[in-house]
Amino acid sequence: MSLLEEVGKRDGWRCWVCDEPVDADMSVNDPRGPSVDSRTADRKAKVAERLAHRACNTRKGAVKVVIAWPERLHVIEPAPLITVAERLDRKGGRELVARCPRRVDAQEAADWLVDRFSRLAPGLPVTAGVAEGGGQFLVSLSVGRR
């Protein structure tokens, strides 16, 4: 089994940058084709290689990666998720990541975050919480110290 196949299977054939499906049969030269992103710049990374679309991997080299929050979520001041993942991995604890106008919005964001972090930071066991405060609902991510 090639490294690409191994990484693709492990990552469920989803791009770690955009979280969209990656077609295993598409040419590796196509912008939407599969590629292995070697995260050698991050020596502390638990996973050395991640699956990415060719275009996402190339673009990542030119600009800092930003993991987009879906537009369908009603969040105010969403936190930059790469930074949150790095801090939680390094320190553990809890971090507030967004504010929402309604509890249902906050719960939807919390559910999305847990799912997204399962691919963004595999091996980082995050849980999400929703708390009421100041007429809004706060969404947090937590991880225990390891």
N, C-alpha and C positions, 0 to 999 in steps of 0.2 A: 504494500500500500504506500502510495506517495505521501509526502508531507502535506500537500494540498488536500488530498482525500482524508487524511487523518485529522487535520485541523477542521476541515469542513464538517465532517461527521461530529466531532466533539462540539463544535459551535452551532450545530443544527442547521447548517447552510444559511446562516443569517449574518449580514454584515454588522460588525461591532460598532461601526461609525453611524450608519443611517438606520440600522435595525430593520432593513428590508431584506427579503429573500435573495439569495444568491443562487443562480442557476449553475449547477455543477457541470452541465454539458456545454455551457457557452464557452467560446474561445477565451483563453486567458489574455488575449490581446484586445478584446472588446472592453470598452469602458465599464459595462455592467457585468463583465466576466469575473471569475473568482481570482483572488490573489491572497497570498499569505503576508500579513503585516508583521514583520519582525520588530518587536518593541525593544530593541537593544538599547535605546536611549534611557529606558527605565529599568535600571539594573535590579530594582527591588520587586519588579512585577512578578506575580505568582505564575502567570501564564506568559511564556516567552513569545509565542506566536498567536495571532488572532486572524480570523477570516474577515476579509474586506472585499468590496467591489474594487476592481482595478482603479476606477476613477476616484473613489473615496480614499484609497490608499495613497494615490499620487497627490491628490489635493491636500491630504493630511501633512505631507512633507513641506508644503508651501505655507500653510497657515495653521494656527492652533486649532485643534479639533473642538468643535462645539456640538454637544449632543442636544438636538432640538427637542423641545417639549411639543407634543402634538397640539395643533391649533384647536382641536375639539375640547381640550381641557380648559376650564375657566379658572386660571390661576393669575395671581398678582405677584409681581416680583419673583419669578421663578429663579432658583439658584442655578449656577453653572454646575452641571452634574459631574463633569470630569473632576473638578475641584472638590466637590463633595465626596466623591468616591475616594480620591487620594487622601483627604483628611480623615474620613472614617476608617480607611485601611490603616493609616498611620497611628491614629489616636484612639479609635473606638469612640464610644459615647453616643451622643445624640446631636443632631443638627437640624435646625428649622430650614425647610427648603422652599416653602411657598405659603401664600395666604389665599384663601378662597372666600367668596361671598356666601356660599351655602354649604351645609354639611355634606349634601350629596355630591357637590363639586369636589370637596376636599377628599371624600372617600374614593371617588373615581380617580383622582390624582394619586392618592396613596396606593391604590391597587396597581395603577400603571407603573409607578415607581418601583415597587417590589418586583414586578415582572421584568421591567427594563434592566434593573440592576442585576438580575439573574444572568443576563447576557453581557452587560457592560462590565461588571466586576464579579466574574464567577469565583466562587469560593469566599466571597464576602457576604456573610449571612445577615442581610439587612431586614429590618422590620419597619413598617410605617405606622405612624400614629396620627390621629386627628384630635385636636383640642380646640375648645371654644375659647375665644378671648377677644375682648374689645369689639364685639359685634361682627366678628369674622371667625373663620376657622383656619387654624394653623396646621400645616402638614409637616411632619418631621420624619426623619429617618434615623434609626438607631442600630448600633451594633455593639455587642459586648466586647470588652477587652479580651485579647487572645494571649 
